[in-house]
Amino acid sequence: MNINKMQVGSESLSRQESLNRPDPDKTPTKTPPGKSDKTVKSTAQPVSDQVSVGEIWSTAARTVDVRAATPREIIGLSRMLYDAGAISYDDHINLSFQPEITTGTAPDALSEDGPETKPFNHQKKDYVAIWQARQDSVIRYGGNREQIEDNLRIQSILTYLDSLR
């Protein structure tokens, strides 16, 4: 019984050795000096990195300057990107929400006489800086992971648009 095991073991070793040997038909041969090896050198140009910007992103960047935009322009920008399928519904909601536009009362607009309504603010703002400040606030006051990721996505969208200008 020991002899059979040794035979099986030695057979597997000899098979393994043959697996490690190179196939003589597939081994490259060296060309003797003075003879051409008939290899064709490629004349192709090196491939360079190219970034293709979707037409909607280019249009959006030309339409709205995210460093100096009104709340209504940002809402329009958000709608344009969402309708084109460039941003998700959640990103559209986050980007287009402007507290100044709501008809309710802002928390800081309360007075002794009761709630005041603030007039709509049409001033141009730097939305990249606004979303960076929101991100800092979320991190400083212990926002959850989802809030941090939402802010980062909006920042990325606005920064990307700004880079295309």
C-alpha positions as CSV (number, residue, x, y, z in Angstrom):
1,M,0.0,0.0,0.0
2,N,2.9,2.4,0.7
3,I,4.3,1.6,-2.8
4,N,1.0,2.7,-4.5
5,K,1.1,6.0,-2.5
6,M,4.7,6.6,-3.5
7,Q,3.9,5.9,-7.2
8,V,0.9,8.3,-7.2
9,G,3.1,10.9,-5.4
10,S,5.9,10.6,-7.8
11,E,3.6,10.8,-10.8
12,S,2.1,14.1,-9.5
13,L,5.7,15.5,-9.1
14,S,6.6,14.6,-12.6
15,R,3.4,16.2,-13.9
16,Q,4.1,19.3,-11.9
17,E,7.7,19.5,-13.4
18,S,6.3,19.3,-16.9
19,L,3.8,22.1,-16.1
20,N,6.7,24.4,-15.2
21,R,8.7,23.8,-18.3
22,P,8.3,26.3,-21.1
23,D,6.7,25.1,-24.3
24,P,9.4,25.0,-27.0
25,D,6.9,26.2,-29.7
26,K,6.1,29.3,-27.7
27,T,9.5,30.4,-26.4
28,P,10.9,33.4,-28.1
29,T,14.1,32.9,-30.1
30,K,16.9,35.4,-30.2
31,T,17.9,36.7,-33.6
32,P,21.6,36.3,-34.4
33,P,23.5,39.5,-34.9
34,G,23.4,41.0,-38.4
35,K,20.0,39.5,-39.2
36,S,16.7,41.4,-39.0
37,D,14.0,40.1,-36.7
38,K,11.3,41.6,-38.9
39,T,9.5,43.3,-36.1
40,V,7.3,46.2,-37.0
41,K,7.8,49.2,-34.8
42,S,4.6,51.1,-33.9
43,T,4.4,54.6,-35.2
44,A,1.2,55.4,-33.2
45,Q,1.2,58.5,-31.1
46,P,1.1,58.0,-27.3
47,V,-2.4,58.1,-26.0
48,S,-3.2,61.3,-24.0
49,D,-5.9,61.8,-21.4
50,Q,-9.0,63.4,-22.7
51,V,-12.0,64.5,-20.7
52,S,-15.3,64.8,-22.4
53,V,-17.6,67.3,-20.9
54,G,-21.3,66.7,-21.4
55,E,-23.1,69.5,-23.3
56,I,-25.4,70.1,-20.3
57,W,-22.5,70.8,-18.0
58,S,-20.9,73.2,-20.5
59,T,-24.3,75.0,-21.0
60,A,-24.9,75.2,-17.3
61,A,-21.4,76.6,-16.6
62,R,-22.0,79.3,-19.3
63,T,-25.5,80.1,-18.0
64,V,-24.8,80.5,-14.3
65,D,-21.7,81.7,-12.4
66,V,-22.0,79.7,-9.2
67,R,-19.6,82.2,-7.6
68,A,-22.0,85.1,-8.2
69,A,-25.6,83.8,-8.6
70,T,-29.0,84.7,-7.2
71,P,-31.1,82.0,-5.5
72,R,-33.4,81.9,-8.5
73,E,-30.5,81.3,-10.8
74,I,-29.3,78.4,-8.6
75,I,-32.9,76.9,-8.7
76,G,-32.9,77.2,-12.5
77,L,-29.5,75.6,-12.7
78,S,-30.6,72.7,-10.5
79,R,-33.7,72.2,-12.6
80,M,-31.6,72.2,-15.8
81,L,-29.2,69.6,-14.5
82,Y,-31.9,67.4,-13.0
83,D,-34.0,67.5,-16.2
84,A,-31.0,66.5,-18.2
85,G,-30.3,63.6,-15.9
86,A,-26.9,65.0,-14.8
87,I,-27.8,65.1,-11.1
88,S,-30.0,63.0,-8.8
89,Y,-33.4,64.0,-7.4
90,D,-31.9,64.3,-3.9
91,D,-29.1,66.6,-5.2
92,H,-31.7,68.6,-7.1
93,I,-33.7,69.1,-3.9
94,N,-30.6,70.0,-1.9
95,L,-29.3,72.4,-4.4
96,S,-32.5,74.1,-5.2
97,F,-33.7,74.6,-1.7
98,Q,-33.4,78.3,-0.9
99,P,-34.6,79.4,2.5
100,E,-35.2,82.9,1.3
101,I,-37.8,81.8,-1.2
102,T,-40.1,79.9,1.2
103,T,-43.3,81.7,2.1
104,G,-43.0,80.7,5.7
105,T,-41.0,82.5,8.3
106,A,-37.3,82.2,8.8
107,P,-36.3,81.3,12.4
108,D,-34.2,84.5,12.7
109,A,-37.1,86.7,11.6
110,L,-39.0,86.5,14.8
111,S,-39.6,89.7,16.7
112,E,-41.4,90.7,19.9
113,D,-44.6,91.3,18.0
114,G,-44.5,87.9,16.4
115,P,-43.2,86.5,13.1
116,E,-42.0,88.8,10.4
117,T,-41.7,87.9,6.8
118,K,-38.4,88.8,5.2
119,P,-38.4,90.1,1.7
120,F,-36.9,87.8,-0.9
121,N,-33.2,88.4,-1.3
122,H,-32.1,88.9,-4.9
123,Q,-28.4,89.4,-4.0
124,K,-25.8,87.4,-5.8
125,K,-23.9,85.0,-3.6
126,D,-20.9,82.7,-3.8
127,Y,-22.6,79.3,-3.7
128,V,-19.3,77.4,-3.6
129,A,-18.4,79.3,-0.4
130,I,-21.9,78.8,1.0
131,W,-21.8,75.0,0.6
132,Q,-18.2,74.9,2.0
133,A,-19.5,76.8,5.1
134,R,-22.4,74.3,5.4
135,Q,-19.9,71.5,5.2
136,D,-17.8,73.0,8.0
137,S,-20.9,73.5,10.1
138,V,-22.1,69.9,9.6
139,I,-18.8,68.6,10.6
140,R,-18.3,71.0,13.5
141,Y,-21.8,70.2,15.0
142,G,-21.6,66.5,14.5
143,G,-23.7,65.8,11.4
144,N,-24.2,62.3,10.3
145,R,-22.5,60.6,7.4
146,E,-25.4,61.1,5.1
147,Q,-25.4,64.9,5.7
148,I,-21.7,65.1,5.1
149,E,-21.9,63.1,1.8
150,D,-24.8,65.2,0.6
151,N,-22.9,68.4,1.2
152,L,-19.8,67.0,-0.5
153,R,-21.8,66.0,-3.6
154,I,-23.3,69.5,-3.9
155,Q,-19.9,71.1,-3.4
156,S,-18.5,68.8,-6.1
157,I,-21.2,69.8,-8.5
158,L,-20.7,73.5,-7.9
159,T,-16.9,73.3,-8.0
160,Y,-17.1,71.4,-11.2
161,L,-19.3,74.0,-12.8
162,D,-17.0,76.7,-11.6
163,S,-14.0,74.9,-13.1
164,L,-15.7,74.9,-16.5
165,R,-16.0,78.7,-16.7
